[in-house]
Amino acid sequence: MVERVRANPLFVGASPIVPAYLYAFLQSQHAYAHARIRLQQNITFF
């Protein structure tokens, strides 16, 4: 799981990530994926 986060372009910086932020980021991945699908549908529609 840590390697997946490190591979993400949002994981940059000199300071270690705050555990609460990491948790929120990992929990939000489903919402981002759903929004991306919805965006693609809207782009196709218009």
C-alpha positions in Angstrom: 0.0 0.0 0.0 2.8 2.4 0.8 4.4 1.8 -2.6 1.1 2.7 -4.3 1.0 6.0 -2.4 4.7 6.8 -3.3 4.0 6.1 -6.9 1.2 8.7 -6.9 2.2 12.1 -8.3 0.5 13.8 -5.3 3.0 12.2 -3.0 5.8 14.7 -3.2 7.6 16.8 -0.6 10.4 16.7 2.0 8.2 16.2 5.0 6.5 12.9 5.9 2.8 12.8 5.3 0.5 13.3 8.3 -1.2 10.0 9.1 -4.7 11.6 9.1 -4.1 13.1 5.7 -2.9 9.8 4.3 -6.0 8.0 5.7 -8.3 10.6 4.1 -6.4 10.4 0.8 -6.7 6.6 0.7 -10.3 6.6 1.7 -11.2 9.2 -1.0 -9.9 7.2 -3.9 -13.3 5.6 -4.6 -14.9 9.1 -4.8 -12.2 10.3 -7.2 -12.7 7.3 -9.4 -16.4 7.8 -9.5 -16.1 11.5 -10.3 -13.6 10.6 -13.1 -16.1 8.2 -14.7 -18.9 10.8 -14.4 -16.7 13.4 -16.0 -16.0 11.1 -18.9 -19.7 10.4 -19.3 -20.4 14.1 -19.4 -17.7 14.8 -21.9 -19.1 12.1 -24.2 -22.6 13.5 -23.7 -21.6 17.0 -24.8 
